[in-house]
Amino acid sequence: MHRSELEQTNAGLLALHAEVERQRQRSVLLDEVSRTVSASLRGHEVAEALVDLVIREGVATSADVWLLGDDRRVHREPRPGGKPDNLVQRVLSTREPVTAPGRMLAPLTVGPILMGALDVRHDGEEFGEDDVAFVVAVAARAAVGLRNAGEYEREREMAERLQRAMLPTLDTPEDLELCARYLPAARGVNVGGDWFDAFTRDDGTIVLTVGDVTGHGLDAAVIMGKLQNALRAYATEGHGPAETLRLTHGLLRGWHSPLLATAVVLELQLETGRIRWANAGHLPVFVAGAEGEVRALDQPNAPLMGVPFAFAIHEYETGLRPGDTALLYTDGLVERRTRPIDTGMDRLAEVFGDVADLDTGEAGDRILAEMLGTADHDDDVCLLLCRWLAGA
């Protein structure tokens, strides 16, 4: 074999090896795209992660994701603002990739569903046919993650709207100050079954309840609504806290639902400040004095409602002093994956004592700010503050 032929053969082998390696790297990158877009259930986070990935891996020097909303309007992620130009509109109307000098756009589609368009740019370089095919493949993987995020966000919004619609409007009688706060989970479909309720019975007794259904999503929100109504109905009939919980437990068992629920029911006599309460698997009520001293009503609880057996529910009594505030809450306020729940409880007692001299509305906001900070919370958060003002 002549030297020139040998050199040509070696050059061809090297080129083949380089092409095989390039295709291998692109295959690895496609797998990385799938993992990246599956790591979040928020559309803007999926888009941001996708853009960061294609820029980091050298697919583009800049990129945008144009998303088609339910109202058919197009918006840009992760950089908000801007209007789609003719090339974006062309991709959205034809569902075909489009190339221009230094720019390439691919449709984001899952079957017949059009999610939007991936818009990538490479300064000083043109996109060849193999580049177009690769970006189209990236867009196809990304579209699956965006579709999943969209479905989760729609379910979350529906569950949150349902949940908020079922939460009551507080009617505050004289000698009482009430404040309720509810925050849905900040991520995914963790909208769950947290609820609060406060009402006055015909005999003048104030009834307060806070509860939490296990699980998340629409099923938990529906069960929450049923339990809230059942607790109110039983308490309105004149049943005490323990009997109200016992009857609700039997009702939940009869629904044959796999979900369980915790709840605390507290009655307050406005004339005397006496309170009676019962607790089924829920966190203890805190009571803070006007000077900031905090005590927990942590007598033994009954099991969760809905467990497959009957159980006794004990009822307890104590008194409030003028100016005392009771705090009922759900575990989303104190529980974190990174710390024991006892640590969260201790922190809540500290914060509650610090805000005991504020009006309940400001106190509720301060408690949320101190306990949750600026980080996203993974669970629903519900709290109910009740201050007895008689003689204060």
Buried (B, 14 or more C-beta within 10 A) or exposed (E): EEEEEEEEEEEEEEEEEEEEEEEEEBEEBBEBBBEBBBEBBBBBBBBBBBBEBBBEBEBBBBBBBBBBEEEEEBBBBBEEEEEBEEBBBBBBEEBEBBBEEBBBBBBBBBEEEBBBBBBBBBEEEEBEEEBBBBBBBBBBBBBBBBBBBBEBBEBBEBBBEBBEEBBEEBEBEEBBBBBBBBBBBBBBBBBBBBBBBBBBBEEEBBBBBBBBBBBBBBBBBBBBBBBBEBBBBBBBEEBBBBBBBBBBBEBBBEEEBEBBBBBBBBBBBBEEBBBBBBBBBBBBBBBBBBEEEBBBBEEEBBBBBBBEEEEEBEBBEBEBEBBBBBBBBBBBBBBBEEEEEEEBBEBBBEBBBBBBBBEBBEBBBBBBEBBBEEEEBBBBBBBBBBBBBBEE
